[in-house]
Amino acid sequence: QVQLVESGGGLVQPGGSLRLSCAASGFIFDINTMRWYRQAPGKEREFLARITSNIGTYYTDSVKGRFTISRDNAKNTVYLQMNSLKPADTAVYYCNTYWETRNYWGQGTQVTVSS
């Protein structure tokens, strides 16, 4: 079965950096588009970035220039490098993929940006 396991979250000061990882299994990773979302308390889940099988990337405006999505097909892992973090980036971050007509989510990893 499809599994997505996020890691790398934590507490960071404003202006700091974190790299999130999402280890995937149960589907053909290297042909599938992977996405990152986040959800802050009291807010809807927000799309952040996606990366296609041919390494095409797309970002929402709020993270463009600060976040970078990448993938390592040999490790079945997608990454989200987050730089210049702000308190407004505090949220639970989720990995996502769509496979055989179903949407799959990881359990999420908490990112807290605070001094």
Backbone as a ProteinNet text record, in pm:
[ID]
protein_1_A
[PRIMARY]
QVQLVESGGGLVQPGGSLRLSCAASGFIFDINTMRWYRQAPGKEREFLARITSNIGTYYTDSVKGRFTISRDNAKNTVYLQMNSLKPADTAVYYCNTYWETRNYWGQGTQVTVSS
[TERTIARY]
83.7	0	88.5	28.6	102.1	127.1	252.1	287.6	376.2	348.9	429	465.9	594.3	640.7	729	677.1	750.8	843.4	951.4	1042	1116.3	1184.2	1267.5	1210.8	1090.1	1032.7	1098.7	1061	1115.5	1096	1166.7	1160.5	1281	1255.5	1362.3	1334.8	1440.4	1423.8	1390.2	1323.4	1297.1	1426.4	1417.6	1535	1613.2	1578.3	1648.4	1601.2	1657.2	1627.9	1597.7	1518.8	1492.2	1480.2	1512.7	1486	1395.8	1280.1	1185.4	1208.6	1183.8	1193.3	1061.5	1032.7	914.4	957	959.5	994.8	868.8	871.8	753.5	772.7	661.9	665	526.8	521.4	393.5	343.9	423.5	385.9	514	496.6	613.5	652.7	744.1	776.5	827.4	916.5	986.9	899.8	778.4	691	580.7	581.5	468.2	502	407.1	421.8	405.7	491.4	487.6	462.3	392.5	353.3	378.5	396	399.6	285.9	222.8	117.8	151.9	80.2	88	-47.6	-63.7	-187.3	-154.6	-186.2	-167	-292	-280.2	-396.4	-510.3	-628.5	-745.8	-755.6	-664.3	-665.3	-680.7	-716.4	-728.5	-590.2	-586.1	-460.6	-424	-296.8	-249.1	-145.7	-164.2	-65	59.5	177.6	303.4	382.9	403.9	494.9	469.1	506.1	500.3	621.8	655	763.8	717.5	734.3	689.7	798.6	764.6	860.3	980.7	961.3	1074.7	1134	1114.1	1175	1124	1004.6	942.5	888.3	906.2	861.8	766.4	683	588.6	569.8	561.5	548.4	434.7	370.5	275.9	353.8	290.3	361.9	420.9	354.5	398.6	532.5	574.6	701.6	803.6	763.4	852.4	976.6	1094.3	1219.6	1275.2	1194.1	1240.4	1245	1150.8	1141.8	1184.8	1246.3	1285.8	1244.6	1168.6	1129.5	1226.4	1261.8	1350.4	1315.2	1372.3	1344.8	1468.7	1476.5	1582.6	1512.4	1504.1	1430.1	1497.5	1628.5	1698.4	1659.7	1618.7	1580.7	1429.7	1353.1	1207.2	1171.6	1239.7	1222.9	1208.4	1118.2	1102.2	1138.1	1197.3	1246.7	1180.9	1181.9	1142.2	1244.6	1331.5	1428.4	1361.5	1359.8	1290.5	1391.6	1406.6	1499.7	1422.9	1490.5	1431.4	1294.5	1287.5	1159.8	1104.6	971.7	899.7	802.7	761.5	659.6	533.6	499.3	380.8	396.6	518.4	540	511.3	479.5	447	322.4	336.1	226.8	271.2	175.6	207.9	224.5	335.9	369	343.9	275.9	233.5	288.4	324	360.9	235.8	225.3	104.9	138.5	61.6	68.5	-67.2	-88.9	-212.3	-173.8	-235.3	-198	-319.4	-341.2	-452.1	-584.4	-617.6	-744.5	-761	-655.8	-668.5	-561.9	-599.5	-510.2	-451.1	-319.9	-254.1	-178.9	-181.2	-115.2	-28	79.9	156.2	92.8	159.8	105.4	138.6	229.8	266.7	384.3	453.3	562.8	547.8	560	536.3	658.8	634.5	737.2	691.5	775	744	856	819.3	916.8	891.2	984.1	964.7	1098.5	1106.6	1227.4	1211
-118	0	124.7	234.1	359.7	412.7	450.1	513.4	633.7	740.4	861.5	898.3	912.8	940.3	1064.7	1171.8	1297.4	1299.9	1375.6	1397.6	1528.6	1574.9	1693	1820.2	1814.3	1932.8	1963.6	2078.3	2116.8	2262.7	2310.9	2451.1	2523.6	2634.9	2712.8	2860.7	2938.5	3083.4	3149.6	3263.6	3338.1	3363.6	3344.7	3357.5	3229.5	3127.4	3000.8	2911.5	2790.9	2695.7	2557.7	2483.4	2342.9	2269.5	2140.6	2056.2	1942.4	1937.2	1829.4	1717.1	1595.1	1478.4	1402.3	1334.8	1248.6	1119.4	1012	881	811.8	768.5	711.9	563.9	490.5	349.1	306.2	193.2	136.7	179.3	257	296.7	325.1	350.1	374.5	520.4	545.3	681.3	766.2	710.3	796.3	844.2	794.1	843.6	934.5	957.5	1025.7	1165.8	1257.1	1391.3	1389.3	1462	1471.9	1617.2	1634.6	1768.5	1786.6	1912.3	1951	2048.7	2028.2	2116.1	2150.7	2246.7	2274.6	2318.3	2304.7	2347.3	2411.2	2538.9	2613.2	2600.2	2619.2	2607.7	2698.8	2643.5	2721.8	2760.6	2708.5	2742.5	2617.2	2638.5	2527.6	2480.3	2356.6	2303.7	2380.9	2418.7	2506.5	2434.8	2439	2383.8	2471.4	2406.7	2480.6	2461.6	2335.7	2309.5	2170.4	2152.4	2019.5	1998.4	1869.7	1831.6	1712.3	1722.5	1617.6	1512.9	1412.3	1304.5	1352.9	1457.3	1510.5	1634	1644.5	1745.4	1886.9	1896.2	2026.5	2066.5	2193	2238.4	2356.8	2370.2	2482	2516	2648.4	2694.7	2793.9	2792.4	2898	3025.2	3138.6	3266.2	3289.2	3241.2	3271.1	3207	3106.2	3039.8	3050.2	3106.4	3115.8	3197	3141.3	3209.3	3174.1	3112.8	3072.8	2920.5	2850.5	2705.4	2641.5	2523.4	2448.1	2302.4	2252	2111.3	2034.2	1913.3	1828.5	1682.8	1594.8	1453.5	1371.9	1256.5	1158.7	1026.7	994.4	875.2	747.1	750.2	631.9	600.5	704.9	686.9	695.9	712.4	728.5	836.2	948.8	1055.1	1189.8	1269.8	1407.8	1498.7	1612	1705.4	1841.8	1916	2056.7	2134.1	2205.9	2293.3	2427.1	2468.1	2591.1	2688.5	2802.8	2905.7	3032.4	3121.2	3249.7	3230.1	3138.4	3103.4	3218.2	3227.9	3332.5	3268.9	3342.8	3287.8	3241.7	3308.3	3270.6	3135	3079.3	2946.1	2835.7	2871.3	2771.7	2693.7	2560.9	2475.8	2329.7	2241.8	2101.5	2086.2	2026	2010.9	1866.5	1853.7	1723.3	1697.9	1573.6	1522.7	1463	1471.9	1424.6	1365.2	1262.2	1212.2	1155	1142.1	1086.7	962.1	850	723.3	635.8	591.2	499.3	549.3	671.6	737.6	776.3	763.2	802.7	905.2	990.7	1091.3	1036.7	1048.6	995.6	1107.1	1099.9	1198.4	1127.1	1193.2	1145.8	1192.1	1161.4	1196.7	1341.4	1401.4	1540.4	1554.6	1667.7	1701.1	1848.1	1875.2	2009.3	2097.7	2215.8	2319	2439.7	2482.1	2599.4	2700.4	2820.5	2927.9	3032.4	3041.4	3130.3	3162.5	3282.3	3321.4	3292
0	0	0	-47.4	-54.7	86.1	110.9	237.9	210.8	284.2	278.4	421.5	448	583.4	582.7	642.9	649.2	771.7	760.2	871.5	849.2	953.5	940.6	1000.3	1052.3	1114.2	1246.9	1303.7	1432.6	1460.5	1561.5	1601.6	1542	1476.7	1415	1436.9	1446.2	1463.1	1331.5	1336.7	1212.2	1135.5	1003.6	918.8	901.3	977.5	971.2	857.3	853.6	746.9	804.1	729	757.7	626	627.5	511.9	554.4	492	515.8	415.7	459.5	373.3	376.4	267.1	259.1	190.8	268.1	213.9	164.5	39.6	-24.2	-54.9	-52.4	-88.7	-134.1	-204.1	-244	-380.1	-453.3	-588.2	-666.3	-796.9	-881.4	-866.4	-775.3	-733.9	-850.1	-932.7	-1028.1	-1142.7	-1157.3	-1263.2	-1208.6	-1077.3	-1015.1	-967.8	-984.8	-931.7	-779.8	-711.9	-566	-525.1	-416.2	-371.4	-222.6	-183.1	-41.8	-15	99.2	150.2	295.1	348.1	490.5	543.1	675.6	738.4	871.6	880.7	1004.5	1090.1	1221.4	1309.4	1266.3	1253.5	1218	1072.5	989.6	847.4	762.3	636.6	543.7	498.5	453.6	400.1	274	264.2	158	72	-60.1	-152.4	-150.7	-152.1	-153.2	-282.1	-320.3	-431.5	-486.6	-613.3	-671.8	-760.8	-780	-868.8	-950.4	-1081.2	-1170.7	-1191.6	-1270.2	-1295.4	-1374.5	-1456.5	-1533.7	-1467.3	-1334.8	-1247.8	-1277.4	-1338.3	-1348	-1212	-1174.6	-1043.3	-1055.1	-952.1	-945.3	-798.5	-770	-631.7	-619.2	-504.9	-476.5	-443.8	-466	-453.7	-314.8	-212.3	-75.7	-39.4	-116.1	-83.9	-197.5	-309	-424.4	-387.1	-421.1	-389.3	-252	-166.5	-32.5	-16.6	-78.2	-66.8	-199.2	-188.3	-306.3	-288.8	-385.6	-384.7	-474.2	-431.1	-510.3	-482.2	-562	-544	-571.3	-504.8	-528.7	-559.8	-687.6	-727.7	-679.3	-660.5	-610.9	-466.6	-393.2	-253.1	-231.8	-340.5	-330	-228.1	-237.9	-139.3	-208.6	-156.2	-201.8	-85.1	-117.7	-16.6	-32.9	77.3	72.6	154.1	84	148.9	175.2	300.8	339.2	399.4	335.9	381	418.1	488.8	528.1	592.2	684.6	746.2	828.8	827.7	898	997.6	1100.4	1190.9	1117.4	1007.8	930.1	861.5	859.4	802.1	901.9	1025.5	1126.6	1086.1	1078.1	1032	1040.3	1016.6	991.1	840.1	801	659.3	616.6	501.3	451.8	311.8	290.6	159.3	95.6	-36.1	-105	-239.9	-277.2	-413.2	-451.5	-579.6	-635.2	-714.5	-678.9	-742.4	-759.5	-880.4	-913.3	-855.2	-890.2	-859.3	-712.4	-631.9	-491.7	-453.6	-360.7	-305.2	-174.6	-159.5	-40.6	31.6	165	250.3	353.1	391.4	504.6	634.3	745	877.4	914.2	841.4	865.6	960.6	946.3	1037.4	1077.4	1206.7	1259.2	1238	1184.5	1172.9	1253.3	1346	1427.1	1412.6	1369.8	1351	1458.6	1551.8	1666.3	1729.9	1785.7	1858.6	2007.1
[MASK]
+++++++++++++++++++++++++++++++++++++++++++++++++++++++++++++++++++++++++++++++++++++++++++++++++++++++++++++++++++

